[in-house]
Amino acid sequence: MNLTDLRTELQARADQAGSTVAAERLAGVRRRVRARRRRQAVATAAAAVAAIAVLAPTGPWAGDGGRPVPAGPPGPASDDPNLSFDPDDGGDPLVAAAVSEHTTREPELGFTPRDTNLSVSDFCSLRLRPLTGELRTVVTVNGHDFGQGECRTDARAGDSRISHGEDAAANRAGWAALDVRPGERSVIRVRVEGNGGSAILGVGVYELSGPRVTSDGFTIRRRLEAGDHEYSLVGYRTAKITAAVRELELAPIAAERPGWLISGTRGGGEGDDQDAVVRVLLDGVQLSAGAGGGISETQVGTTPRTVSLRVPPGVTGTMVLAYDEQLAPRR
């Protein structure tokens, strides 16, 4: 599995313990919309398969890429909007990134973080299939195994974001176990295994310092991108599940435009009764229902006045409802 393939498994583990590795939900959807926006402004180069480019770290990390940054304009790989890491993701700044064509050089990204509350994103965009078998990637952080998987034709920069949990302290502890420490240089390497073929490889590091709010141990981002729009948090509620507290309501929602709804439970058991379902309702009308716990995200076409979450017996942990308002398009 590569970092994108790991998202489902890692999210399931994170639902049970905040200190385990967790992936940003629906990351691919959010990043692909940014790729579409960039395509409107940047012409995609036809010769990307032959490209080699290194994206220089910015700010305090400038010049700490591990290798000299080539002079002159970037190559076609970095001009392709699908293969460029966003400098900002919902307020989380890009620390450093590297992109290269694997037959020429495999990415080696050196960076010195100020804070180790980080996430890593990688991709392997297949351009020419190998003679036999598949191309696979192996990612290491300071020599420690971090992830592996196959290259895909639809892989894009920012398709995945992997961290060690939504809790900042747990995330820092996870990176410390990989010898990633503030003020010390770390190295991420992406190695390709296979018989021939060609692919564009990329890896980026983000600092999770964007605006967030934490309630009952659940961290909610104040800004996000999903679907074809950007969203801003307008309301949220959380509550620990008890025998007496099994319903959560968010109202009124002071939003004028459609939005993005985050709902569900985290950090507890899911119960054994598969007929017992967690229900989400908009103005009293059921939007979704699913057995057990977990977090879901849904684009809402019209702004509801009230959102409700109802949890059956057997499901434990924390309930959460968060509603983000769709922002006007950037001009």
N, C-alpha and C positions, 0 to 999 in steps of 0.2 A: 504494500500500500504506500502511495505517496501521501503528502500532507493533505491533499484534497480528499483522497480515499479514506483517510483516517477520521474525517469529521464526524460521521455517524457514530462510530465506536467511541470516540473520545467524548462526544457530547453525552452519550449514555452514561459513561463513567462519571462525568462531571455532575450529572443529576443526582448521583449518590453521594459524592463528596466534592466539596468546592476546591480541595487542594489537588485534585487530579487534573490531568491535562484536558483542556476543553477547547472546542473550535467555535469561532464566531458563527452564529446561525445565519443561513441563507447568504453566506458571503459571496458565492458565485453570482447570484442574482444581482446583488448590490454592485459588484465590481463590473459586471458586464454592461450595465447601463452607463457607467462612466466610459467604458470603451466605445459605446455607440456615440456618446457625446463628443469624444475626442475625434472620432472618425469624421464628424461634421467639419472639424477645423484642421485636421491633419491628413494629408494624402498618404495612403498606405503604399510603401515601397514594394516593387515587384521582386526585388533581389534580396529579400530578407534572409533567404536560406544561406546566402554567402556572407552574411554580416557578422561582425564582431563588435560589440560595444560594451563599455563599462560605464555605468551611471555613477558619477562621483557623489560621495556623501556630502551633505551640506552642513552649514552651521559649525558647531563644535567638533563635528566628525570630519571636516574637510581634510583631504589628504590622507585619511586613515583607511584606505581601501586595500592595503596589503600589497598592491602593485601600482606602478605609475598609471595615471589616467591618460589615455591617448590624447594628444593635442588635436585641435581642429574640431569640426562639427561631428556629431555622433553619427554612427553608421545607420543603415536602414532598419536594423532590428529595433533600435530605440525610437525610430520614427514611426513604426507601426503602433497605432494606439492600443492594440490588443496586447502588446508586449512591453508596455511602459507602466511602471508602478506609479500610482498617484502619490504626489508629495504630501497629501493630507487625506485622511479617511475619517470623516466625522469628528475632526478635531485632533485625531491621533497623527502626529507627524512621522514622516518617513525618516528613519535614522540613516539608513544606507541601503543601496541596492546594486546588484550586478546582473547583467544580461550578456550572454555570449552564445555563439554557434558551437555545438559540442565537438565537431570534428576539428575545430581550430583550437579552442581552449575551453576547459570546463570551469565554471565560475568558482572563484575563491574570494569570499567576501570577508574582509577584516573590518571590525568596528569596535569603538570604545564607548560604551553607553554611560550616560550620566546616571540613569536609573534603569534597573533591570526588570521593571514592570513592562515587559515586552511581548510582542507577538511576531511570528515569522510566517512569511508567505513564500511559496515556491511554485514554479511551473515548469513543465517540459512539453513544449509544443512541437509535435511530430511533423516534420516536413517531407521526409523521404523514408519510407518503410525499409527496415533491414532486409537482407537477403533471406534470412530465416529467423523465426522466432520474433521477439519483441525487443524494443529498447526499454530499459528499465533504469530508474534513477536510485541512487543511494545518497542520502543527505546525512552529514555529520556536523556536530557542533563541538568544537574543541576536541575532535577525535572521538566523541561519543556518538553512537548510533542515534539518529533522530527520526528517520522515516525513509521509506522506499516505495516504489511503485512503477507503473508503466507510463510511458509517454503517450499523449493523446493528441489527435488532430484538433480538438476543440479546446485545448488547455490555453488559459490566458493569464496574464499577470493579475494577481490579486484574487484569483479564484478561491483561495482559502486563506484563513488567518488562524494560526495555531498558537495557543498560549497554555499556561499551566493553571488555568482556572480564572474565574472572574474576580476573585478576591486578590487584591494587590499583594498582600503578604504571602499568600500561598503561591502566587505566580513568581514572585521574587525567589522564594525558596526552591521552586522547581528549576529555575534557571541557575541558581547557585549549585544545584546538584550536577549541572553540566559545566561547571567551572566558569560561568558567566557572572562577572562581578563589576560593580560600578567602578569606573576609572581604569579598568584593566582591559587590554585588547583581547578580543575573542575572534575566532575564525569559523565561518560556515563554509563547507565545501559540498558541491553537488557533483557526483560522479555518475557517468552513464555506462551501463553494461549492455552489450548486444553485438550482433554481427553486422557491422556496417550501418547504413541508414544515416539520417541527419535530423537534428532537432535544435530548436532554440531553447536555451535553458535560462532560468532566472530565479533569483532569490532576493527577498527584501525583508528588512527588519523595521517594525513600527514600535514607537514608544506609546504606551497606553495612557497618555496624559490628557486626552480630550475630556470635555465636560461629561460628568456622570453623576448619578445620585445613587446612594445605597440605602436600602430599607429592609429590615428583617434579614440582613445578610444577602439580599439579592441586589446585584448591581445593574442599573439601567442606564443606557446611553441617552444623552440629551439630544444628540444629532445622529442621523443615520441616512443611508441611501438605500432605496429598495424600489423594485419595479422600474418605472421611468421617471421617478421623482426623488427629491430630497424631502426629509421629514424632520420636524422638531417636536420634542416631547411637550405635551400640553397637560397631561394628567396621569397619575399612577396611584395605585393602592396595593399594599401587601398585607398579609396576615398569616400568622401561624395557625395551622389546622389543629383544631381540638374537637372533642366530642360535641361541644356546643357551637363551634364556629366552623361551618362548612360552606358558607356562601360569602362571596365578595362582590361588592357593587361599586362601580365608578360612575359618578354622576354629580352635577351635569358636566358634560364634556364641552368646554368652551372653545370649540373649533368651528370654523366656517367652511372648511374644505374637507374633501375625503381624507382618509388617514391610513395609518398602519397600526394594527393591533397586536400586542404581545400578551399572551394569556397562558395560564396553566399552573402547574405545581413543580416544585423542585426540592431536593434534599430529603426525601422520605421514601416510604414504601409505596408500592402501587396496588397492593391488595391482590387477593386470589380470585375474586369474582369477576370474570370477564364480561358479565352482563351489567356490572356496575360501571357507569361511564361518567366522565367529567364533561360537563356541558357548558358551552359559552353561548350567551344570549345577547342579542342587540334589540333593545326596546321590547323585551319579552319574547322575541322570536328567535328560535334556536339557530345559531350560526354554525356550530360544529359540536361533535360529540365523539369521544374516544375513550377506550378502556385504559385504566391506569393513569399514571402521572406523566409529566413531561411538559415541555414548553412548545407552543406553536406560535407562528407569526402569520398574519393574514392581512391582505390589502382590503380595505373597506371602501366601497364605492360611494356611499353616502354617509354623512356624519350622523351617528346615533346620539340620542340624548342620554341613554343609559346603557352600560355594558355590565353584564352579570356573569359570574363564574360559580358553578355549583359542583361540589365535590362529594362523592358518595363515601359511605363508611369503608374503611380499609385503606384508603389513600391518606398518607401522612406527609408532613413536610411544611412547605410554605406556599401559599397561593399568591399569585401576582396578576395584576391587570395594568397595562400601560398603553396609552394611546398617543400616537404621534400624528401631528397635523401636516398635511402636504403643503409644501412651500411653493410660492410662485416660481416659475422657471426662471433661471438666470438668463439675462440678455447679453 
